Structure formats: C-alpha cells, structure tokens
C-alpha cells in the first residue's frame, strides 16, 4: 500500500519531485507515524485510508519545505513564501475532521 501512496504523492508533486524517492518515503513514514499518534488510531488499512488525505498534504508540504527548516518566511526576488508549522496543521486538521479517538 505504501507504494500506491508514494505514487499518488509523486503525481501531485509533479515537476517538483526531484527523483529522490527515499527522502519521500522517509517523510511519509515519519508523518504517518505522527498522524497515527495524533489520532490515537491503530495502524490499519482502513485507518490509513481515512488519514491519507491529511498525511499526503503534510508530506508534500514537508517535502517542498526541505532546506527551509526553522524559517518563518523566505523571500526570493519578488516571491515570498510563508512557512506554517506543518505538523501543527496536520494535528488541527485531524482533530477538526473528527478523526481523533479518545483513549
């Protein structure tokens, strides 16, 4: 199933994917682990499907933000980028969507 998720993320990244699939896999693994911790869900296929849209969004953001860790914003020429705390957004999205289980 991981390969299917990697394919979907690579397709979304399109020209921004730099042919470094191992980096993408590492980010997916890390973000997935955090998402399951936040949601208190068990790591099952059904739960993966429920969380994947949020995980995918966070993985793409982390992948694209590499090199800018710790920055609040960055400006290059006339282009300015603001960086939000990707994991905090993931947490908020999971909770607001009702996917967090109370232990």
Phi and psi in degrees as GROMACS dihedral restraints (atoms count N, CA, C in turn):
[ dihedral_restraints ]
;  ai    aj    ak    al  type     phi  dphi    fc
    3     4     5     6     1   -58.9    20    10
    4     5     6     7     1   -40.2    20    10
    6     7     8     9     1   -61.9    20    10
    7     8     9    10     1   -38.3    20    10
    9    10    11    12     1   -63.2    20    10
   10    11    12    13     1   -42.0    20    10
   12    13    14    15     1   -66.0    20    10
   13    14    15    16     1   -41.2    20    10
   15    16    17    18     1   -61.0    20    10
   16    17    18    19     1   -43.3    20    10
   18    19    20    21     1   -59.8    20    10
   19    20    21    22     1   -43.7    20    10
   21    22    23    24     1   -64.5    20    10
   22    23    24    25     1   -41.6    20    10
   24    25    26    27     1   -67.5    20    10
   25    26    27    28     1   -43.3    20    10
   27    28    29    30     1   -60.9    20    10
   28    29    30    31     1   -39.8    20    10
   30    31    32    33     1   -63.5    20    10
   31    32    33    34     1   -41.3    20    10
   33    34    35    36     1   -66.9    20    10
   34    35    36    37     1   -37.2    20    10
   36    37    38    39     1   -70.1    20    10
   37    38    39    40     1   -29.6    20    10
   39    40    41    42     1    51.6    20    10
   40    41    42    43     1  -121.4    20    10
   42    43    44    45     1   -70.5    20    10
   43    44    45    46     1   -12.6    20    10
   45    46    47    48     1   -81.9    20    10
   46    47    48    49     1    -8.8    20    10
   48    49    50    51     1   -78.5    20    10
   49    50    51    52     1   129.8    20    10
   51    52    53    54     1  -105.1    20    10
   52    53    54    55     1    25.9    20    10
   54    55    56    57     1    58.9    20    10
   55    56    57    58     1    33.0    20    10
   57    58    59    60     1  -117.8    20    10
   58    59    60    61     1    70.3    20    10
   60    61    62    63     1   -61.4    20    10
   61    62    63    64     1   -33.5    20    10
   63    64    65    66     1   -62.5    20    10
   64    65    66    67     1   -39.4    20    10
   66    67    68    69     1   -62.5    20    10
   67    68    69    70     1   -44.7    20    10
   69    70    71    72     1   -62.1    20    10
   70    71    72    73     1   -41.9    20    10
   72    73    74    75     1   -63.4    20    10
   73    74    75    76     1   -41.5    20    10
   75    76    77    78     1   -62.4    20    10
   76    77    78    79     1   -43.7    20    10
   78    79    80    81     1   -64.8    20    10
   79    80    81    82     1   -43.1    20    10
   81    82    83    84     1   -60.2    20    10
   82    83    84    85     1   -44.8    20    10
   84    85    86    87     1   -61.9    20    10
   85    86    87    88     1   -45.8    20    10
   87    88    89    90     1   -64.9    20    10
   88    89    90    91     1   -48.4    20    10
   90    91    92    93     1   -66.4    20    10
   91    92    93    94     1   -38.5    20    10
   93    94    95    96     1   -61.3    20    10
   94    95    96    97     1   -44.7    20    10
   96    97    98    99     1   -60.2    20    10
   97    98    99   100     1   -44.7    20    10
   99   100   101   102     1   -64.0    20    10
  100   101   102   103     1   -42.8    20    10
  102   103   104   105     1   -62.0    20    10
  103   104   105   106     1   -41.3    20    10
  105   106   107   108     1   -69.2    20    10
  106   107   108   109     1   -35.4    20    10
  108   109   110   111     1   -64.4    20    10
  109   110   111   112     1   -43.8    20    10
  111   112   113   114     1   -62.7    20    10
  112   113   114   115     1   -44.6    20    10
  114   115   116   117     1   -79.8    20    10
  115   116   117   118     1   -16.2    20    10
  117   118   119   120     1    60.1    20    10
  118   119   120   121     1    23.3    20    10
  120   121   122   123     1   -91.1    20    10
  121   122   123   124     1   156.2    20    10
  123   124   125   126     1   -80.6    20    10
  124   125   126   127     1   150.7    20    10
  126   127   128   129     1   -79.9    20    10
  127   128   129   130     1    78.8    20    10
  129   130   131   132     1  -114.2    20    10
  130   131   132   133     1   165.5    20    10
  132   133   134   135     1   -61.6    20    10
  133   134   135   136     1   -41.2    20    10
  135   136   137   138     1   -62.6    20    10
  136   137   138   139     1   -44.0    20    10
  138   139   140   141     1   -69.1    20    10
  139   140   141   142     1   -33.6    20    10
  141   142   143   144     1   -61.1    20    10
  142   143   144   145     1   -41.5    20    10
  144   145   146   147     1   -64.2    20    10
  145   146   147   148     1   -38.0    20    10
  147   148   149   150     1   -67.2    20    10
  148   149   150   151     1   -39.9    20    10
  150   151   152   153     1   -87.9    20    10
  151   152   153   154     1   -16.8    20    10
  153   154   155   156     1   -55.3    20    10
  154   155   156   157     1   -42.1    20    10
  156   157   158   159     1   -57.7    20    10
  157   158   159   160     1   -36.5    20    10
  159   160   161   162     1   -75.8    20    10
  160   161   162   163     1   -40.0    20    10
  162   163   164   165     1   -63.9    20    10
  163   164   165   166     1   -45.2    20    10
  165   166   167   168     1   -59.3    20    10
  166   167   168   169     1   -44.7    20    10
  168   169   170   171     1   -61.8    20    10
  169   170   171   172     1   -43.6    20    10
  171   172   173   174     1   -68.6    20    10
  172   173   174   175     1   -39.4    20    10
  174   175   176   177     1   -63.2    20    10
  175   176   177   178     1   -45.0    20    10
  177   178   179   180     1   -62.1    20    10
  178   179   180   181     1   -42.4    20    10
  180   181   182   183     1   -63.8    20    10
  181   182   183   184     1   -44.5    20    10
  183   184   185   186     1   -63.1    20    10
  184   185   186   187     1   -43.0    20    10
  186   187   188   189     1   -61.2    20    10
  187   188   189   190     1   -45.8    20    10
  189   190   191   192     1   -73.4    20    10
  190   191   192   193     1   -23.7    20    10
  192   193   194   195     1   -89.3    20    10
  193   194   195   196     1    -1.7    20    10
  195   196   197   198     1   -54.5    20    10
  196   197   198   199     1   137.3    20    10
  198   199   200   201     1    93.3    20    10
  199   200   201   202     1   -15.9    20    10
  201   202   203   204     1  -111.7    20    10
  202   203   204   205     1    20.5    20    10
  204   205   206   207     1   -59.1    20    10
  205   206   207   208     1   136.1    20    10
  207   208   209   210     1    86.3    20    10
  208   209   210   211     1    -8.0    20    10
  210   211   212   213     1   -87.0    20    10
  211   212   213   214     1   142.5    20    10
  213   214   215   216     1   -86.4    20    10
  214   215   216   217     1   -35.7    20    10
  216   217   218   219     1  -156.0    20    10
  217   218   219   220     1   164.0    20    10
  219   220   221   222     1  -148.2    20    10
  220   221   222   223     1   135.7    20    10
  222   223   224   225     1  -122.0    20    10
  223   224   225   226     1   133.8    20    10
  225   226   227   228     1  -131.4    20    10
  226   227   228   229     1   111.0    20    10
  228   229   230   231     1    64.1    20    10
  229   230   231   232     1  -125.0    20    10
  231   232   233   234     1   -97.4    20    10
  232   233   234   235     1     6.6    20    10
  234   235   236   237     1  -102.1    20    10
  235   236   237   238     1   130.4    20    10
  237   238   239   240     1  -124.6    20    10
  238   239   240   241     1   133.8    20    10
  240   241   242   243     1  -120.4    20    10
  241   242   243   244     1   133.9    20    10
  243   244   245   246     1  -104.9    20    10
  244   245   246   247     1   135.5    20    10
  246   247   248   249     1  -106.8    20    10
  247   248   249   250     1   126.8    20    10
  249   250   251   252     1  -101.0    20    10
  250   251   252   253     1   163.7    20    10
  252   253   254   255     1   -72.6    20    10
  253   254   255   256     1   104.0    20    10
  255   256   257   258     1   -62.1    20    10
  256   257   258   259     1   -40.9    20    10
  258   259   260   261     1   -70.8    20    10
  259   260   261   262     1   -36.5    20    10
  261   262   263   264     1   -63.8    20    10
  262   263   264   265     1   -39.8    20    10
  264   265   266   267     1   -65.2    20    10
  265   266   267   268     1   -41.9    20    10
  267   268   269   270     1   -58.0    20    10
  268   269   270   271     1   -47.3    20    10
  270   271   272   273     1   -58.0    20    10
  271   272   273   274     1   -49.8    20    10
  273   274   275   276     1   -62.0    20    10
  274   275   276   277     1   -41.8    20    10
  276   277   278   279     1   -63.5    20    10
  277   278   279   280     1   -42.7    20    10
  279   280   281   282     1   -65.4    20    10
  280   281   282   283     1   -45.1    20    10
  282   283   284   285     1   -66.9    20    10
  283   284   285   286     1   -45.8    20    10
  285   286   287   288     1   -66.4    20    10
  286   287   288   289     1   -25.3    20    10
  288   289   290   291     1   -85.8    20    10
  289   290   291   292     1     0.4    20    10
  291   292   293   294     1    75.3    20    10
  292   293   294   295     1    23.1    20    10
  294   295   296   297     1   -96.1    20    10
  295   296   297   298     1     0.6    20    10
  297   298   299   300     1   -87.4    20    10
  298   299   300   301     1   129.0    20    10
  300   301   302   303     1   -99.6    20    10
  301   302   303   304     1   137.2    20    10
  303   304   305   306     1   -84.1    20    10
  304   305   306   307     1   130.9    20    10
